Amino acid sequence: MGSSEEQIYLAVCIETAVPEGVDRGADDAPHNLGPPFRNAVIARLWLSNYLAATADSLELDGDHDDLVTAYRDAVAPMRKHGNATVGSVRYEIRAKPGKGEPA
């Protein structure tokens, strides 16, 4: 693929707003296995595992290396963020400008 057609991708994980009036399952449990912590861990791990599996699948299908890299690069940050909750996290794949192109 020529450099003028080269596309660089970025996987972006986004926390979406919970609609007003929806209970996130707040719990006053003093331990880290309470629902808020547990739900955050489940969401982060599920999405990071999904992103990793998608990267593997794209690689096997022979898709563009930059797209595979975008998915792989999104895994570690997703696992580190502690603000994810079940049902509130999604991801997007965005095209970034190539080298030397304006942002």
N, C-alpha and C positions, 0 to 999 in steps of 0.2 A: 504494500500500500504506500503510495507516495506521500511525502511530508505534507503536501497541501490538503490531502484527504485524511490525514492522521487525526484520530479523535482520541482524546484522553478522557477517561471517565473517573468519577468520584462517587463513592457510595456514601450517602449521608443518612445518618440515623437521626430521627426527629421525634421528640416527645410531643404528642398532640394534646391539646387541652381537653380536659374532662368536661362534658356538658354541665352547666350549672344545675345543681340539685341532685347530681349523681354522687352517691357515697363511694369513696375510694376504698372503703373497708378499714377506716382508721381504727386503731386498737391501742390501748394504753399499756399493752404488755411490756414489762421492763426488760425483756430478753430479746435477743436478736433473731428469734424464731417466730416472732409475732407476724401477723399477716402483712403489715407494710413492708417489712424487711424481706420476708419470704417471697412476696409477690414481685418485689423489685428484682430479686435474684433470679426468679423463674423467667421473668420477662427478658432480662439481660442475657441470660444463658441461652434461652430459646432463640432469640434473634441472632446472637453471635454464632450459634451453631448453624442456624439456617443460612446465614451469610457465607460461612465456611463451606457448607455443603453445596451452595449455589456456585461458588468459585470452582470447586472440584468438578461439578457437572459441566460448567462452561468450558473448563480446560479440556475435559474429555471430548466435548463436542467440537473443539478446535476454534472456539470463539476468540475474538481479539484479545491479545495479551493485556492491554490496558484495562479492559473491562474486568478480566479475571483479577488483576492486581487491585482494582478499586474495591472489589468485594473482599479480598483478603486483607487489605489495609483497614477496612471498617471493623474487622472482628475484634482486635485488641481494644480500641477505644470504646466499643460497645460494652465489652465485659467490665471496663473500669468505671463507667458512669453509674452513679448510684441513684439517679433520679427517675429511672424507668419504673413504670408500674404496669401490671397486666392490663392489656387493652389500650394502652396509651402510647405505645411505641410503634413506629413504622420506619421504613427506609425508602430512600429515593436514589436512583442512579442518575447523576447529572453529568452532562458533557462539560468538560473544561476546555478552555482555549489551549491549543498546542503551543509548543515552544516558540517564542518570538511573536505570538499573536497577542492582541490587546485583551485584557481581562473583561 
